[in-house]
Amino acid sequence: MMDTAFTRRFDLTAPVALAPMAGVSGGALAAAVTHAGGLGLIGGGYGDRAWLERELAAAGNAAVGVGFITWSLAKQAALLDLALERKPRAIFLSFGDLAPFAPKVARAGVPLIAQVQSVVDARAAVDQGAAVVVAQGSEAGGHGAARATLPLVPAAVDALPGTPVLAAGGIADGRGLAAALALGAAGAVCGTAFVAAEESLASAAVKQAVVAGSGDATTRGRAFDIVRGLDWPTPFTIRTLENDFTRRWGPALEELARFRDVQAAAYRVAQAAGDTRTAAVIVGEAVDLVREIAPAAEIVGRMTRIAEGTIRQLRDVVR
Ligand SMILES: Cc1cc2nc3c(=O)[nH]c(=O)nc-3n(C[C@H](O)[C@H](O)[C@H](O)COP(=O)(O)O)c2cc1C
């Protein structure tokens, strides 16, 4: 059992939140993380109402939260009402302006967790009503920006006295969790660590690619967003494993945009077939640390156990 401002705020035994990963963090995975003592978050992603209803139901009565991609939520704000009706444990917003949504979340009495990529945005998030701020470094899987986790987290901690800060980006085992706590974070938000969890909605092909993947071979770029027709604003790019698609199109974005229709059709076929030479395997640099498909409870348990052991061992370093 670990005790931080985050575990106390949400009544947890593990200072770990499941990242609300689009297409990966469904109700079963979120519930499993919550049952293991962490905070499970369903990934509302780009907003599919039927999907969200199904996954909220799949979480049963586990106390899970819901995450949204803020610029996408702005196009279908009713999804926030749907989530709030289910009395979520938290609403988690990333990648965009909180201002249109924060008052409604506050009126519902639900804690707002905001994921940011800079100290300026961390301060703005608290001004707009975030109860918890996630400082996300560029090592992260999925979308993110430029700053690295190691210097960003303590800078955000210093800038936000009294607000719990969680670290995200590159944390996939107990050593990383201990490091996040050493930086002053009250816990970690982990995505990559759970992509290959048994309960994850990722395909079998993606899980296999994750287990075999190396942090030496991830890349950040825009090619997958262009081919998927997702209009991501700057400065956000997506970190994935490198594959034939990123090697061919990463350096040729204008050409990809010109031939988008043809490439999009081919991309959809590859995705449906589980062909990870073309389809995106969305993970971060910490993918080296994911070596098996395991139940989420085991991942949370091992992470907290090793973090506790690491913290005890570090005491021996001081003479
Ligand atoms: C497969 C995948 C999908 C993701 N999708 C989302 C998303 O829909 N919304 C979001 O806020 N963050 C998303 N993220 C980013 C996470 O919120 C988080 O910042 C990241 O996973 C932390 O870094 P890590 O992957 O090294 O643990 C995603 C990450 C991954 C790996």
PDBQT file of the ligand as one rigid body, heavy atoms in Angstrom, charges set to zero:
ROOT
HETATM    1  C1  LIG A 401      -2.347   3.167 -27.233  1.00  0.00    +0.000 C 
HETATM    2  C2  LIG A 401      -2.407   4.525 -26.593  1.00  0.00    +0.000 A 
HETATM    3  C3  LIG A 401      -3.540   5.304 -26.819  1.00  0.00    +0.000 A 
HETATM    4  C4  LIG A 401      -3.652   6.531 -26.186  1.00  0.00    +0.000 A 
HETATM    5  N1  LIG A 401      -4.813   7.237 -26.349  1.00  0.00    +0.000 NA
HETATM    6  C5  LIG A 401      -5.005   8.340 -25.611  1.00  0.00    +0.000 A 
HETATM    7  C6  LIG A 401      -6.272   8.992 -25.613  1.00  0.00    +0.000 A 
HETATM    8  O1  LIG A 401      -7.197   8.584 -26.315  1.00  0.00    +0.000 OA
HETATM    9  N2  LIG A 401      -6.442  10.071 -24.834  1.00  0.00    +0.000 N 
HETATM   10  C7  LIG A 401      -5.429  10.534 -24.026  1.00  0.00    +0.000 A 
HETATM   11  O2  LIG A 401      -5.640  11.484 -23.289  1.00  0.00    +0.000 OA
HETATM   12  N3  LIG A 401      -4.212   9.966 -24.022  1.00  0.00    +0.000 NA
HETATM   13  C8  LIG A 401      -3.986   8.867 -24.771  1.00  0.00    +0.000 A 
HETATM   14  N4  LIG A 401      -2.756   8.263 -24.721  1.00  0.00    +0.000 N 
HETATM   15  C9  LIG A 401      -1.656   8.866 -23.936  1.00  0.00    +0.000 C 
HETATM   16  C10 LIG A 401      -1.822   8.544 -22.470  1.00  0.00    +0.000 C 
HETATM   17  O3  LIG A 401      -2.818   9.368 -21.896  1.00  0.00    +0.000 OA
HETATM   18  C11 LIG A 401      -0.540   8.741 -21.630  1.00  0.00    +0.000 C 
HETATM   19  O4  LIG A 401      -0.117  10.074 -21.652  1.00  0.00    +0.000 OA
HETATM   20  C12 LIG A 401       0.620   7.869 -22.061  1.00  0.00    +0.000 C 
HETATM   21  O5  LIG A 401       0.224   6.575 -22.334  1.00  0.00    +0.000 OA
HETATM   22  C13 LIG A 401       1.676   7.865 -20.951  1.00  0.00    +0.000 C 
HETATM   23  O6  LIG A 401       2.889   7.387 -21.412  1.00  0.00    +0.000 OA
HETATM   24  P1  LIG A 401       3.281   5.817 -21.484  1.00  0.00    +0.000 P 
HETATM   25  O7  LIG A 401       2.587   5.330 -22.732  1.00  0.00    +0.000 OA
HETATM   26  O8  LIG A 401       4.742   5.833 -21.597  1.00  0.00    +0.000 OA
HETATM   27  O9  LIG A 401       2.750   5.167 -20.253  1.00  0.00    +0.000 OA
HETATM   28  C14 LIG A 401      -2.605   7.028 -25.368  1.00  0.00    +0.000 A 
HETATM   29  C15 LIG A 401      -1.469   6.240 -25.178  1.00  0.00    +0.000 A 
HETATM   30  C16 LIG A 401      -1.357   5.000 -25.782  1.00  0.00    +0.000 A 
HETATM   31  C17 LIG A 401      -0.129   4.179 -25.517  1.00  0.00    +0.000 C 
ENDROOT
TORSDOF 0
